[in-house]
Amino acid sequence: MVVFETDRQVLRRLTVEDAPFILRLLNEPSFLQHIGDRGVRSLADAQQSCEARLLLRSHGADARQARRGEAVCPQARQRERVNW
């Protein structure tokens, strides 16, 4: 699902099909150094990580906020109205 699109980029929601990318990303040396080890070592681990985030998004606070038309800016911790 495309969330936002410009001439140069497309932002979309995470899917289980992104697991190969997630596996590479979470095991990049710079990711491990600056963010930390998430323990994702195999494609199955990456798929499970994606599924967990999808489940959280569909049942967690993000889903409740989306249903109300709100989003939280994690950097500023401010609520702002979003027209989905």
C-alpha positions in Angstrom: 0.0 0.0 0.0 1.5 3.3 -1.1 1.3 5.9 1.7 3.1 8.8 0.1 4.6 9.3 -3.4 6.7 12.0 -5.0 8.6 12.2 -8.3 11.6 10.7 -6.7 10.4 8.3 -4.1 7.5 6.1 -3.0 6.8 5.3 0.7 4.8 2.2 1.4 3.9 0.0 4.3 6.1 -2.9 5.3 5.1 -6.3 4.0 6.4 -9.9 4.6 7.8 -9.7 1.1 10.3 -7.2 2.5 12.0 -9.9 4.6 15.1 -10.2 2.4 15.7 -6.5 2.7 15.1 -6.5 6.5 17.5 -9.4 6.9 20.3 -7.4 5.1 19.5 -4.2 6.8 19.4 -5.6 10.4 22.8 -7.2 9.8 24.6 -4.3 8.2 27.7 -3.4 10.3 26.6 0.2 10.7 23.1 -0.9 11.9 24.6 -3.2 14.4 27.1 -0.6 15.7 24.7 2.3 15.9 21.3 0.8 16.6 22.0 -2.7 17.9 21.6 -6.4 17.3 18.0 -7.5 16.8 18.9 -11.2 16.7 17.6 -11.6 13.1 19.9 -14.2 11.5 17.9 -16.0 8.9 15.1 -15.2 6.3 12.7 -17.0 8.6 13.7 -14.6 11.5 13.2 -11.6 9.2 9.8 -12.9 8.1 8.8 -13.3 11.7 10.0 -9.8 12.5 7.9 -8.4 9.7 4.8 -10.3 10.7 5.2 -9.2 14.3 5.4 -5.5 13.2 2.4 -6.0 10.9 0.4 -7.6 13.8 1.4 -4.8 16.1 0.4 -2.2 13.5 -3.0 -3.8 12.9 -3.8 -4.3 16.6 -1.7 -1.8 18.5 -1.7 1.9 19.2 -0.8 2.8 15.6 -4.0 1.1 14.4 -6.2 2.9 17.0 -4.6 6.2 16.0 -5.1 5.5 12.3 -8.7 4.7 12.8 -9.2 8.0 14.5 -7.3 9.8 11.8 -4.3 10.6 14.0 -0.6 9.9 13.7 2.2 10.3 16.2 5.4 11.9 15.2 8.0 9.8 17.1 10.7 12.5 17.0 8.6 15.2 18.5 6.0 13.0 20.3 3.3 15.3 19.0 -0.1 14.2 17.7 -1.1 15.7 14.3 -4.2 15.2 12.2 -3.7 13.0 9.1 -6.1 12.8 6.2 -5.8 9.2 5.1 
